[in-house]
């Protein structure tokens, strides 16, 4: 388990002091959140795709980095892409497929 960063320690301290107050959503908000969650997480179709071994290994490594199963990560990325919410952030990993692509582009 990773160590808490400064922000997380501040949150924990505020929680311990009772400074954080939980606000309960209204019934309307709860219903809206519930409907959104149900629409997002219904998985009623199966898709098979072929990936290169290096890409799959990179996906599995990123999933491990994020703490989620790799198939869940793939589904999440696809969902964010189709809903227009995909925001890329650099990985702490130096991926082999990225290195290969840069070499091909430079060469």
N, CA, C and O atoms as a MOPAC input file, in Angstrom:
PM7 MOZYME 1SCF
protein

 N      0.84200 1    -1.18100 1     0.00000 1
 C      0.00000 1     0.00000 1     0.00000 1
 C      0.88100 1     1.23500 1     0.00000 1
 O      1.86400 1     1.29600 1     0.73800 1
 N      0.53800 1     2.22400 1    -0.82200 1
 C      1.36100 1     3.42600 1    -0.91100 1
 C      1.15800 1     4.31700 1     0.31000 1
 O      0.11300 1     4.28100 1     0.95900 1
 N      2.16600 1     5.10700 1     0.60500 1
 C      2.08300 1     6.04100 1     1.73100 1
 C      1.20300 1     7.22000 1     1.35500 1
 O      1.12700 1     7.61300 1     0.19100 1
 N      0.53800 1     7.77700 1     2.36400 1
 C     -0.33400 1     8.93400 1     2.13300 1
 C      0.52000 1    10.15700 1     1.80700 1
 O      1.55500 1    10.38900 1     2.43100 1
 N      0.06900 1    10.94000 1     0.81500 1
 C      0.77100 1    12.17600 1     0.48500 1
 C      0.28400 1    13.29900 1     1.41000 1
 O     -0.56400 1    13.07700 1     2.27400 1
 N      0.82500 1    14.48800 1     1.22000 1
 C      0.52100 1    15.62300 1     2.10000 1
 C     -0.98500 1    15.91800 1     2.12800 1
 O     -1.56700 1    16.09600 1     3.19900 1
 N     -1.60400 1    15.96800 1     0.95900 1
 C     -3.04000 1    16.25600 1     0.86200 1
 C     -3.86300 1    15.21100 1     1.61300 1
 O     -4.79000 1    15.54200 1     2.35300 1
 N     -3.50600 1    13.94100 1     1.40900 1
 C     -4.23700 1    12.86500 1     2.07300 1
 C     -4.07900 1    12.94600 1     3.59400 1
 O     -5.02600 1    12.68300 1     4.33600 1
 N     -2.88500 1    13.30800 1     4.05000 1
 C     -2.66100 1    13.45900 1     5.48700 1
 C     -3.48100 1    14.62200 1     6.04800 1
 O     -4.01400 1    14.53200 1     7.15400 1
 N     -3.58100 1    15.70900 1     5.28600 1
 C     -4.40200 1    16.84700 1     5.71600 1
 C     -5.87500 1    16.44300 1     5.83200 1
 O     -6.55200 1    16.81000 1     6.79300 1
 N     -6.36600 1    15.67900 1     4.83800 1
 C     -7.74600 1    15.19500 1     4.88400 1
 C     -7.98200 1    14.29300 1     6.09600 1
 O     -8.99300 1    14.40800 1     6.79000 1
 N     -7.03900 1    13.40900 1     6.32800 1
 C     -7.15700 1    12.50100 1     7.46700 1
 C     -7.18400 1    13.28000 1     8.78300 1
 O     -7.96700 1    12.97000 1     9.68000 1
 N     -6.32000 1    14.29500 1     8.88900 1
 C     -6.29700 1    15.13000 1    10.08900 1
 C     -7.60800 1    15.86400 1    10.28800 1
 O     -8.12100 1    15.93500 1    11.40500 1
 N     -8.16200 1    16.42100 1     9.19500 1
 C     -9.44000 1    17.12500 1     9.28000 1
 C    -10.55600 1    16.16600 1     9.67700 1
 O    -11.44800 1    16.53400 1    10.44100 1
 N    -10.51200 1    14.95400 1     9.17000 1
 C    -11.51600 1    13.94700 1     9.52000 1
 C    -11.42200 1    13.60200 1    11.00300 1
 O    -12.43000 1    13.54300 1    11.70600 1
 N    -10.18500 1    13.37600 1    11.46700 1
 C     -9.98000 1    13.02600 1    12.87900 1
 C    -10.45800 1    14.13100 1    13.81900 1
 O    -10.93000 1    13.84900 1    14.92000 1
 N    -10.33600 1    15.38400 1    13.38800 1
 C    -10.76000 1    16.52000 1    14.21400 1
 C    -12.26900 1    16.78200 1    14.10500 1
 O    -12.80500 1    17.62900 1    14.82000 1
 N    -12.94300 1    16.06400 1    13.22500 1
 C    -14.37300 1    16.26500 1    13.04400 1
 C    -14.70500 1    17.47900 1    12.20200 1
 O    -15.82300 1    17.99000 1    12.26100 1
 N    -13.73900 1    17.94800 1    11.41300 1
 C    -13.94400 1    19.14000 1    10.58700 1
 C    -14.68100 1    18.84400 1     9.29000 1
 O    -15.20300 1    19.75900 1     8.65400 1
 N    -14.72800 1    17.59800 1     8.89700 1
 C    -15.41000 1    17.23300 1     7.65800 1
 C    -16.84600 1    16.83700 1     7.96500 1
 O    -17.10300 1    16.02400 1     8.85300 1
 N    -17.76000 1    17.41100 1     7.23400 1
 C    -19.17400 1    17.14000 1     7.44900 1
 C    -19.73300 1    16.51500 1     6.17800 1
 O    -19.53700 1    17.03300 1     5.07900 1
 N    -20.42600 1    15.40200 1     6.33900 1
 C    -21.03700 1    14.72100 1     5.21000 1
 C    -22.41100 1    15.31700 1     4.95500 1
 O    -23.22400 1    15.44200 1     5.87100 1
 N    -22.66300 1    15.68000 1     3.71400 1
 C    -23.98000 1    16.19100 1     3.33200 1
 C    -24.71600 1    15.08800 1     2.59300 1
 O    -24.19400 1    14.49700 1     1.64800 1
 N    -25.90700 1    14.82700 1     3.02600 1
 C    -26.70100 1    13.77800 1     2.39200 1
 C    -27.40900 1    14.33600 1     1.15800 1
 O    -28.01000 1    15.40900 1     1.20500 1
 N    -27.32900 1    13.58500 1     0.04800 1
 C    -28.02500 1    14.04000 1    -1.15200 1
 C    -29.53600 1    13.92500 1    -0.98100 1
 O    -30.02900 1    13.10800 1    -0.20300 1
 N    -30.25200 1    14.75100 1    -1.71600 1
 C    -31.72400 1    14.68100 1    -1.68100 1
 C    -32.17300 1    13.40500 1    -2.38800 1
 O    -31.37700 1    12.74600 1    -3.05700 1
 N    -33.43500 1    13.06400 1    -2.23900 1
 C    -33.98200 1    11.87300 1    -2.89000 1
 C    -33.84200 1    11.98800 1    -4.40500 1
 O    -33.52900 1    11.00800 1    -5.08100 1
 N    -34.07500 1    13.18900 1    -4.93600 1
 C    -33.94900 1    13.40800 1    -6.37700 1
 C    -32.51400 1    13.17700 1    -6.83400 1
 O    -32.27300 1    12.52900 1    -7.85300 1
 N    -31.55800 1    13.71600 1    -6.06700 1
 C    -30.14400 1    13.51700 1    -6.41400 1
 C    -29.76300 1    12.04500 1    -6.32400 1
 O    -29.05600 1    11.53500 1    -7.19300 1
 N    -30.22200 1    11.36100 1    -5.28400 1
 C    -29.93800 1     9.93000 1    -5.13500 1
 C    -30.45900 1     9.14800 1    -6.33200 1
 O    -29.76700 1     8.28800 1    -6.87600 1
 N    -31.69200 1     9.45700 1    -6.73600 1
 C    -32.28800 1     8.76200 1    -7.87700 1
 C    -31.49200 1     9.02400 1    -9.15500 1
 O    -31.29800 1     8.12300 1    -9.97100 1
 N    -31.03900 1    10.25800 1    -9.31800 1
 C    -30.24500 1    10.62200 1   -10.49700 1
 C    -28.91500 1     9.86200 1   -10.50200 1
 O    -28.50800 1     9.32800 1   -11.53400 1
 N    -28.23800 1     9.81400 1    -9.34400 1
 C    -26.96800 1     9.09600 1    -9.23900 1
 C    -27.15200 1     7.60100 1    -9.47700 1
 O    -26.33400 1     6.95800 1   -10.13500 1
 N    -28.24000 1     7.05900 1    -8.93200 1
 C    -28.51500 1     5.63500 1    -9.08800 1
 C    -28.74500 1     5.28400 1   -10.55700 1
 O    -28.22800 1     4.28100 1   -11.05000 1
 N    -29.52100 1     6.11300 1   -11.24800 1
 C    -29.80000 1     5.87000 1   -12.67100 1
 C    -28.52000 1     5.96000 1   -13.50000 1
 O    -28.30000 1     5.15600 1   -14.40600 1
 N    -27.68100 1     6.94300 1   -13.18400 1
 C    -26.41200 1     7.09700 1   -13.91200 1
 C    -25.51100 1     5.89600 1   -13.67600 1
 O    -24.88800 1     5.39700 1   -14.61300 1
 N    -25.43300 1     5.42600 1   -12.43800 1
 C    -24.59500 1     4.27200 1   -12.11900 1
 C    -25.09200 1     3.02100 1   -12.83000 1
 O    -24.30000 1     2.24800 1   -13.36900 1
 N    -26.39800 1     2.82700 1   -12.82700 1
 C    -26.95400 1     1.64700 1   -13.48700 1
 C    -26.70200 1     1.69100 1   -14.98800 1
 O    -26.37800 1     0.66700 1   -15.59000 1
 N    -26.84500 1     2.85000 1   -15.59300 1
 C    -26.62000 1     2.98100 1   -17.03400 1
 C    -25.15100 1     2.76500 1   -17.37900 1
 O    -24.83200 1     2.22800 1   -18.44000 1
 N    -24.26600 1     3.17900 1   -16.49300 1
 C    -22.83000 1     3.07600 1   -16.74300 1
 C    -22.32600 1     1.65300 1   -16.58700 1
 O    -21.48200 1     1.20300 1   -17.36200 1
 N    -22.83200 1     0.94500 1   -15.59600 1
 C    -22.24300 1    -0.33400 1   -15.25300 1
 C    -22.96500 1    -1.54900 1   -15.80000 1
 O    -22.57900 1    -2.67800 1   -15.49600 1
 N    -24.00400 1    -1.35000 1   -16.60000 1
 C    -24.67100 1    -2.48500 1   -17.21100 1
 C    -23.77300 1    -2.99800 1   -18.33000 1
 O    -23.45200 1    -2.28400 1   -19.27900 1
 N    -23.38600 1    -4.24300 1   -18.18700 1
 C    -22.51700 1    -4.85100 1   -19.20600 1
 C    -23.27800 1    -6.01600 1   -19.81100 1
 O    -23.27400 1    -7.12800 1   -19.28300 1
 N    -23.92600 1    -5.73900 1   -20.92100 1
 C    -24.77500 1    -6.75900 1   -21.51100 1
 C    -24.24600 1    -7.27900 1   -22.84300 1
 O    -24.90700 1    -8.08100 1   -23.50300 1
 N    -23.06400 1    -6.82800 1   -23.24000 1
 C    -22.49000 1    -7.26800 1   -24.51600 1
 C    -21.05200 1    -7.69000 1   -24.31400 1
 O    -20.34400 1    -7.14500 1   -23.46700 1
 N    -20.62700 1    -8.65800 1   -25.09100 1
 C    -19.25300 1    -9.15100 1   -25.03400 1
 C    -18.54500 1    -8.75600 1   -26.33100 1
 O    -19.12000 1    -8.84200 1   -27.41600 1
 N    -17.29600 1    -8.32400 1   -26.20100 1
 C    -16.49500 1    -7.94100 1   -27.36200 1
 C    -15.15000 1    -8.64000 1   -27.26100 1
 O    -14.52800 1    -8.66200 1   -26.19900 1
 N    -14.71300 1    -9.20500 1   -28.36200 1
 C    -13.38100 1    -9.81700 1   -28.40400 1
 C    -12.49900 1    -8.96500 1   -29.30200 1
 O    -12.89100 1    -8.61000 1   -30.41300 1
 N    -11.31700 1    -8.64300 1   -28.81900 1
 C    -10.36400 1    -7.87100 1   -29.62000 1
 C     -9.00500 1    -8.54600 1   -29.58200 1
 O     -8.68500 1    -9.28900 1   -28.65400 1
 N     -8.22700 1    -8.27800 1   -30.59400 1
 C     -6.87400 1    -8.80100 1   -30.64300 1
 C     -5.93200 1    -7.63600 1   -30.39600 1
 O     -6.06800 1    -6.57500 1   -31.00600 1
 N     -4.97200 1    -7.83800 1   -29.49500 1
 C     -3.98200 1    -6.82700 1   -29.15600 1
 C     -2.59400 1    -7.41900 1   -29.33100 1
 O     -2.40300 1    -8.63100 1   -29.23100 1
 N     -1.63800 1    -6.55500 1   -29.59200 1
 C     -0.26100 1    -7.04000 1   -29.63400 1
 C      0.17000 1    -7.37900 1   -28.21000 1
 O     -0.32900 1    -6.79400 1   -27.24900 1
 N      1.08800 1    -8.31800 1   -28.08100 1
 C      1.56700 1    -8.70600 1   -26.75100 1
 C      2.14400 1    -7.52800 1   -25.97800 1
 O      1.85800 1    -7.38900 1   -24.78900 1
 N      2.96200 1    -6.66000 1   -26.62200 1
 C      3.49300 1    -5.51200 1   -25.86400 1
 C      2.39500 1    -4.56800 1   -25.37800 1
 O      2.46900 1    -4.05200 1   -24.26300 1
 N      1.36500 1    -4.33900 1   -26.22000 1
 C      0.26500 1    -3.46600 1   -25.79000 1
 C     -0.48800 1    -4.06700 1   -24.61600 1
 O     -0.81800 1    -3.36200 1   -23.66300 1
 N     -0.76700 1    -5.37900 1   -24.67700 1
 C     -1.47300 1    -6.03100 1   -23.57900 1
 C     -0.64700 1    -5.96900 1   -22.29800 1
 O     -1.18600 1    -5.72500 1   -21.21900 1
 N      0.65000 1    -6.18800 1   -22.41800 1
 C      1.51300 1    -6.11700 1   -21.23200 1
 C      1.51500 1    -4.70000 1   -20.65700 1
 O      1.50500 1    -4.52000 1   -19.44000 1
 N      1.52700 1    -3.69900 1   -21.53400 1
 C      1.48100 1    -2.30100 1   -21.07400 1
 C      0.14900 1    -1.99500 1   -20.38300 1
 O      0.11600 1    -1.30700 1   -19.36200 1
 N     -0.94800 1    -2.51200 1   -20.94700 1
 C     -2.26700 1    -2.31000 1   -20.34000 1
 C     -2.32300 1    -2.98200 1   -18.97700 1
 O     -2.82800 1    -2.40700 1   -18.01300 1
 N     -1.80200 1    -4.19900 1   -18.90000 1
 C     -1.81000 1    -4.91300 1   -17.62200 1
 C     -0.95800 1    -4.18600 1   -16.58600 1
 O     -1.32600 1    -4.12100 1   -15.41400 1
 N      0.17600 1    -3.64000 1   -17.01200 1
 C      1.03500 1    -2.89200 1   -16.09400 1
 C      0.34200 1    -1.61800 1   -15.62800 1
 O      0.40600 1    -1.27500 1   -14.44700 1
 N     -0.31900 1    -0.91400 1   -16.53900 1
 C     -1.04100 1     0.31300 1   -16.16700 1
 C     -2.19300 1    -0.02200 1   -15.22200 1
 O     -2.45000 1     0.71600 1   -14.27100 1
 N     -2.88700 1    -1.13100 1   -15.48000 1
 C     -3.98300 1    -1.54800 1   -14.60600 1
 C     -3.46200 1    -1.85300 1   -13.20100 1
 O     -4.08900 1    -1.49800 1   -12.20300 1
 N     -2.31800 1    -2.51100 1   -13.14000 1
 C     -1.69900 1    -2.78800 1   -11.84500 1
 C     -1.34300 1    -1.48300 1   -11.14300 1
 O     -1.54300 1    -1.34200 1    -9.93600 1
 N     -0.81900 1    -0.53800 1   -11.90200 1
 C     -0.46900 1     0.78600 1   -11.38100 1
 C     -1.70900 1     1.49800 1   -10.82900 1
 O     -1.63500 1     2.18200 1    -9.80800 1
 N     -2.84600 1     1.33300 1   -11.51200 1
 C     -4.09800 1     1.97500 1   -11.10700 1
 C     -4.84800 1     1.16900 1   -10.04800 1
 O     -5.76200 1     1.68200 1    -9.40300 1
 N     -4.45800 1    -0.09900 1    -9.87100 1
 C     -5.11300 1    -0.93900 1    -8.87300 1
 C     -6.44700 1    -1.50700 1    -9.31200 1
 O     -7.33300 1    -1.72800 1    -8.48700 1
 N     -6.60000 1    -1.74700 1   -10.62400 1
 C     -7.83900 1    -2.32300 1   -11.14500 1
 C     -7.49800 1    -3.47900 1   -12.08200 1
 O     -6.39200 1    -3.52900 1   -12.62100 1
 N     -8.43600 1    -4.41100 1   -12.28400 1
 C     -8.20700 1    -5.46900 1   -13.27400 1
 C     -8.05900 1    -4.86400 1   -14.67700 1
 O     -8.68100 1    -3.84800 1   -14.98800 1
 N     -7.23700 1    -5.48900 1   -15.51600 1
 C     -6.95500 1    -4.89700 1   -16.81900 1
 C     -8.19100 1    -4.81300 1   -17.70900 1
 O     -8.31700 1    -3.86500 1   -18.48500 1
 N     -9.10800 1    -5.77800 1   -17.61800 1
 C    -10.31200 1    -5.71300 1   -18.43900 1
 C    -11.20700 1    -4.55600 1   -17.99800 1
 O    -11.86600 1    -3.92500 1   -18.82500 1
 N    -11.22700 1    -4.28300 1   -16.71100 1
 C    -11.98000 1    -3.14400 1   -16.19300 1
 C    -11.36600 1    -1.84700 1   -16.70200 1
 O    -12.08800 1    -0.92200 1   -17.07600 1
 N    -10.03900 1    -1.77300 1   -16.72000 1
 C     -9.36100 1    -0.58700 1   -17.24200 1
 C     -9.70400 1    -0.35600 1   -18.71200 1
 O     -9.99600 1     0.76900 1   -19.11800 1
 N     -9.66700 1    -1.42200 1   -19.50300 1
 C    -10.00100 1    -1.30000 1   -20.92900 1
 C    -11.43100 1    -0.79200 1   -21.09600 1
 O    -11.67500 1     0.11700 1   -21.88900 1
 N    -12.38200 1    -1.37300 1   -20.35300 1
 C    -13.78100 1    -0.94800 1   -20.44200 1
 C    -13.93500 1     0.50700 1   -20.01600 1
 O    -14.69800 1     1.25900 1   -20.62300 1
 N    -13.21600 1     0.90200 1   -18.97800 1
 C    -13.29100 1     2.27900 1   -18.48400 1
 C    -12.74800 1     3.26900 1   -19.52000 1
 O    -13.35000 1     4.31600 1   -19.75700 1
 N    -11.62500 1     2.93900 1   -20.12700 1
 C    -11.03500 1     3.81400 1   -21.14600 1
 C    -11.98400 1     3.95800 1   -22.33000 1
 O    -12.18300 1     5.06300 1   -22.83600 1
 N    -12.56400 1     2.86200 1   -22.76900 1
 C    -13.50600 1     2.92200 1   -23.89000 1
 C    -14.73900 1     3.74800 1   -23.52700 1
 O    -15.21400 1     4.54300 1   -24.33800 1
 N    -15.25600 1     3.56400 1   -22.31800 1
 C    -16.42600 1     4.33700 1   -21.88600 1
 C    -16.09900 1     5.82800 1   -21.85200 1
 O    -16.87900 1     6.64800 1   -22.33500 1
 N    -14.95400 1     6.17600 1   -21.28600 1
 C    -14.56500 1     7.59200 1   -21.21300 1
 C    -14.37100 1     8.17100 1   -22.61700 1
 O    -14.72700 1     9.32200 1   -22.86900 1
 N    -13.80900 1     7.37700 1   -23.52500 1
 C    -13.59600 1     7.85100 1   -24.89100 1
 C    -14.91500 1     8.15500 1   -25.57900 1
 O    -15.07900 1     9.23000 1   -26.15700 1
 N    -15.86000 1     7.22000 1   -25.52400 1
 C    -17.12100 1     7.42800 1   -26.23500 1
 C    -17.97700 1     8.50600 1   -25.58600 1
 O    -18.82500 1     9.10100 1   -26.25000 1
 N    -17.76800 1     8.76700 1   -24.29700 1
 C    -18.54400 1     9.82000 1   -23.63400 1
 C    -17.82200 1    11.16900 1   -23.66600 1
 O    -18.30800 1    12.15100 1   -23.10500 1
 N    -16.65000 1    11.21300 1   -24.33200 1
 C    -15.91800 1    12.47600 1   -24.47700 1
 C    -15.20900 1    12.93100 1   -23.20900 1
 O    -14.87600 1    14.10800 1   -23.07600 1
 N    -14.97300 1    12.00900 1   -22.27200 1
 C    -14.32700 1    12.38500 1   -21.01500 1
 C    -12.94400 1    11.78500 1   -20.85400 1
 O    -12.41300 1    11.76100 1   -19.74400 1
 N    -12.35400 1    11.30600 1   -21.92100 1
 C    -11.03100 1    10.69000 1   -21.82300 1
 C     -9.97200 1    11.77400 1   -21.67500 1
 O     -9.79300 1    12.61200 1   -22.55900 1
 N     -9.28300 1    11.74200 1   -20.55800 1
 C     -8.18700 1    12.66900 1   -20.29500 1
 C     -6.95700 1    11.83000 1   -20.02200 1
 O     -6.91500 1    11.06900 1   -19.05500 1
 N     -5.95500 1    11.97200 1   -20.87500 1
 C     -4.75200 1    11.17800 1   -20.70000 1
 C     -3.83100 1    11.82000 1   -19.67600 1
 O     -3.65700 1    13.03800 1   -19.64500 1
 N     -3.25000 1    10.97400 1   -18.84400 1
 C     -2.21800 1    11.44800 1   -17.94600 1
 C     -1.01300 1    10.54800 1   -18.15600 1
 O     -1.17400 1     9.35400 1   -18.40900 1
 N      0.18500 1    11.09600 1   -18.05700 1
 C      1.37000 1    10.28100 1   -18.30900 1
 C      1.50200 1     9.15900 1   -17.27800 1
 O      1.21900 1     9.34200 1   -16.09400 1
 N      1.92900 1     8.02200 1   -17.74800 1
 C      2.16900 1     6.89300 1   -16.85800 1
 C      3.54000 1     7.02600 1   -16.23600 1
 O      4.43700 1     7.64200 1   -16.81100 1
 N      3.69900 1     6.44800 1   -15.06000 1
 C      5.02700 1     6.40200 1   -14.44700 1
 C      5.87900 1     5.35300 1   -15.13300 1
 O      7.09100 1     5.28500 1   -14.92500 1
 N      5.24300 1     4.54500 1   -15.94400 1
 C      5.96300 1     3.49100 1   -16.64900 1
 C      6.50300 1     4.01800 1   -17.97000 1
 O      5.88800 1     4.88300 1   -18.59400 1
 N      7.63400 1     3.50800 1   -18.39200 1
 C      8.12200 1     3.77200 1   -19.73500 1
 C      7.75600 1     2.54900 1   -20.53400 1
 O      8.38000 1     1.49800 1   -20.38800 1
 N      6.75800 1     2.67100 1   -21.37300 1
 C      6.22900 1     1.50100 1   -22.05800 1
 C      7.05700 1     1.14200 1   -23.27200 1
 O      7.55500 1     2.00800 1   -23.99100 1
 N      7.19000 1    -0.14900 1   -23.48100 1
 C      7.98400 1    -0.63400 1   -24.60700 1
 C      7.34100 1    -0.25700 1   -25.93000 1
 O      8.04400 1     0.08000 1   -26.88300 1
 N      6.00600 1    -0.30700 1   -26.00800 1
 C      5.35000 1     0.01800 1   -27.27300 1
 C      5.50400 1     1.50000 1   -27.60100 1
 O      5.61400 1     1.86500 1   -28.77100 1
 N      5.51300 1     2.35100 1   -26.58600 1
 C      5.71500 1     3.79600 1   -26.80800 1
 C      7.13100 1     4.03600 1   -27.31700 1
 O      7.33600 1     4.81900 1   -28.24500 1
 N      8.10400 1     3.36600 1   -26.71400 1
 C      9.49600 1     3.52300 1   -27.17000 1
 C      9.64100 1     3.07300 1   -28.61600 1
 O     10.29700 1     3.73700 1   -29.41900 1
 N      9.01900 1     1.92700 1   -28.94500 1
 C      9.11000 1     1.40700 1   -30.31200 1
 C      8.47100 1     2.36600 1   -31.29200 1
 O      9.01300 1     2.59500 1   -32.37300 1
 N      7.32000 1     2.93600 1   -30.93600 1
 C      6.63400 1     3.85400 1   -31.83100 1
 C      7.48100 1     5.11600 1   -32.05800 1
 O      7.54000 1     5.62700 1   -33.17600 1
 N      8.12600 1     5.61100 1   -31.01900 1
 C      8.96700 1     6.80400 1   -31.16800 1
 C     10.17400 1     6.50400 1   -32.06600 1
 O     10.58300 1     7.34500 1   -32.86600 1
 N     10.73900 1     5.29800 1   -31.92400 1
 C     11.87400 1     4.91900 1   -32.77000 1
 C     11.44400 1     4.84600 1   -34.24400 1
 O     12.15300 1     5.31100 1   -35.13600 1
 N     10.25500 1     4.24500 1   -34.47600 1
 C      9.77200 1     4.13700 1   -35.86200 1
 C      9.52800 1     5.53100 1   -36.45000 1
 O      9.85500 1     5.78900 1   -37.60800 1
 N      8.95000 1     6.42900 1   -35.64000 1
 C      8.65100 1     7.77900 1   -36.12600 1
 C      9.93200 1     8.55600 1   -36.41400 1
 O      9.98400 1     9.34100 1   -37.36100 1
 N     10.95700 1     8.34100 1   -35.60600 1
 C     12.21800 1     9.07200 1   -35.78300 1
 C     13.03600 1     8.51600 1   -36.92900 1
 O     13.81300 1     9.24000 1   -37.55100 1
 N     12.86500 1     7.22200 1   -37.21300 1
 C     13.72300 1     6.53700 1   -38.18100 1
 C     13.24400 1     6.61000 1   -39.53600 1
 O     13.87800 1     6.07300 1   -40.44400 1

